[in-house]
């Protein structure tokens, strides 16, 4: 599981481990898919801003992600993101998606 901290402007501060999972690194080699990753993250930030609550979701590649605002006196001062978790029930689907990258199928 990857843990990432961002400041209130959504600027990266820290992650553990330092690098993303091999699966996500491979996905992000494709520009279209990298844009979808960014869109998933942006949507999570936006939901946290609107609700001031955690948001758990499945990304476009089938991995489970979560983002939570870090609040001080009701003001968002940062975010904590947990992710790149592949649930057993999504494993086969995610592997098929990754396999399709080599033939550039279904990346729109």
Secondary structure in CASP SS format (residue, H / E / C, confidence):
PFRMAT SS
TARGET T0000
AUTHOR 0000-0000-0000
METHOD secondary structure of the structure
MODEL  1
X C 1.00
X E 1.00
X E 1.00
X E 1.00
X E 1.00
X E 1.00
X E 1.00
X C 1.00
X C 1.00
X C 1.00
X C 1.00
X E 1.00
X E 1.00
X E 1.00
X E 1.00
X E 1.00
X C 1.00
X C 1.00
X C 1.00
X C 1.00
X C 1.00
X H 1.00
X H 1.00
X H 1.00
X H 1.00
X H 1.00
X H 1.00
X C 1.00
X C 1.00
X C 1.00
X H 1.00
X H 1.00
X H 1.00
X H 1.00
X H 1.00
X H 1.00
X H 1.00
X H 1.00
X H 1.00
X H 1.00
X H 1.00
X H 1.00
X H 1.00
X H 1.00
X H 1.00
X H 1.00
X H 1.00
X H 1.00
X H 1.00
X H 1.00
X H 1.00
X C 1.00
X C 1.00
X C 1.00
X E 1.00
X E 1.00
X E 1.00
X E 1.00
X C 1.00
X C 1.00
X C 1.00
X C 1.00
X C 1.00
X E 1.00
X E 1.00
X E 1.00
X E 1.00
X E 1.00
X E 1.00
X E 1.00
X E 1.00
X E 1.00
X C 1.00
X C 1.00
X E 1.00
X E 1.00
X E 1.00
X E 1.00
X E 1.00
X E 1.00
X E 1.00
X E 1.00
X E 1.00
X E 1.00
X E 1.00
X C 1.00
X C 1.00
X H 1.00
X H 1.00
X H 1.00
X H 1.00
X H 1.00
X H 1.00
X H 1.00
X H 1.00
X H 1.00
X H 1.00
X H 1.00
X H 1.00
X H 1.00
X C 1.00
X C 1.00
X C 1.00
X C 1.00
X C 1.00
X C 1.00
X C 1.00
X C 1.00
END
